[in-house]
Amino acid sequence: MKLNRLIILCFAVLFFYGCRKGENAKEIIPALTPGPGAAEIGLSGDIKNPDGSAAEGVDVTIDGHKITTSASGLFEYTGKVSNADKVKLSISKKGYFKFSKTFTLEENSTIENLSYLLVLEQTVGSFGSASGGTITTTYATLVFQPNSFVNQDGSAYNGNVTVKMPPNIISEYADKLPGDTRALTATNQKVVLDHWGGMNVQVYGNTGQLLKLVKPVNYTYKIDWRYVYINKSNPIKIWSYDEADDIWKEAGDATLNGQYFTGSTTSLSYLQWGTAYPQALLRAYVTDGNSNPASFFRLGCGIDNYAVNSFSGVRINSKGVALIYVPANTQIRTAVASPCYDMLNAFLIPPIAVDKKLEQPLVVNLALYITTFEGKIEDCGFNGVKGRAEFTFNGKKMLSNLDNNGYFKFTFLLCQFNGYNGKLVVYDEQNKIIHQNSNNPIRAGIKNAYLASLCTVPQAGKVTINVNGKTYTFETPKDSLSMSETFEPWNGSPTTMISAHSADRTQGFLLTYLGFKGGKVDLYTCGFSIPSNNYTMTWGLYERGTTQITKYKTSDTLIEGTFKTKTNLNFSVGAPGEVVEISGSFNISR
């Protein structure tokens, strides 16, 4: 808890005192709507169970188009929507609260890597509808009046009432509360909300049907500790989410006392407390100042010290554009954060007039996040193959043509230093799969390199090692030999590897050097093992040895050369062992 508070405090300090003014803002233009109604868009992401595991079989509906999550919890939609200004995504699964989110998009833009956690419908109590009842949880008390319930069609209900609520206080409000920040007042004025948490309650009848309230329920609700210091005068407005109209609507007043809201309402399903402001639209173009958009990062907005978490943040789309409705006629503080919630930069945005839109470029530092996965596919003659590569990573599929030398390249933003495995599939020009690998660990902010050979011709040759006056030999077909090319996992450096094993696996040899080349090269690693003895080249204890590559990928030879280095005999920490020189030669061909 102390760590979480420290992180939030640091974020607040950066957000409100580390801001810089946005530059080159365009003229405020009259049209508030971000573009034409119908548009081609894309939304994709994943749904997780409350324990963080993938949620399979969840219904995801996007602008009326229903899809179901895969075994990995993934969903993806690309197609037309009726209104790009309000694209509704709804998530539903039996036993969990339904959730809807509204996105403001533009033609031919996508938002990816969305992630939502299902919220369990937990039974917290029951009572007879005629008598009413009191429900108490760790964070709320609800007092229902007698004869308060009707069916969805408005007919009177008489029977048992079951009340369901989330197991815990709803937190991370930007992702847990439905819709976006737009709302309607009691007089139908269009506004945006500065909000401080929410409550979700569902009431069910005898047959599991959803009921509605016709008499107010009195409640006391404990809000998240981050909102205890809200500097607002009572009463504070209540807002309920109208699922049919996809918007928050004014639903009464509440009183805040310390960490508790008290009030009464007939709208329990998705309730929040907040202050309304006239609305304007901010269209921020977020890049690193070059050609790299901050795609799928977050843009959050606030207006004063308590608003750090108040205005729901939005995802930046594939073009680097963030569209967010904000309070009009006031200076806006914005912050850009990665999907891992580490903040990049904060900015001050000038006031925008009511019902107007402001175009605002924002430049952020993406150097730590720009990640590439690139490599080459070659045949037995070391020539690049033609075709295309398909890389699926973090639920998103990317495509790249292989150039004339067999090279492919994928570039994307990633904020996890210890990333995920990606799946690479390579197709030839006839669309036939010629290579695939599902174990490609990706690390953020570096070049992740890859090399694969389609050659299936067995390797053959001979390796000799000289140590302590003895010569040891590995030779095919009796023993196993190989020359391979890979990339050092920590810095992506190309690495050539020579390995040999005896048939009974009691003797082994491994040599690596950095680079795909011939000539004289420093050794990167070198080791030789026989029963009872291991010879290891140890960094830092002496100068590393070298290898002289006399042939490298010629018409008849994969690699040929010699090596010499010092090693430690039976090295262990604290007892490095005797320093012994080993040398030898190798010749490997196909």
Disulfide bonds with the S-S distance in Angstrom:
Cys340-Cys415 1.91
Cys380-Cys455 1.86
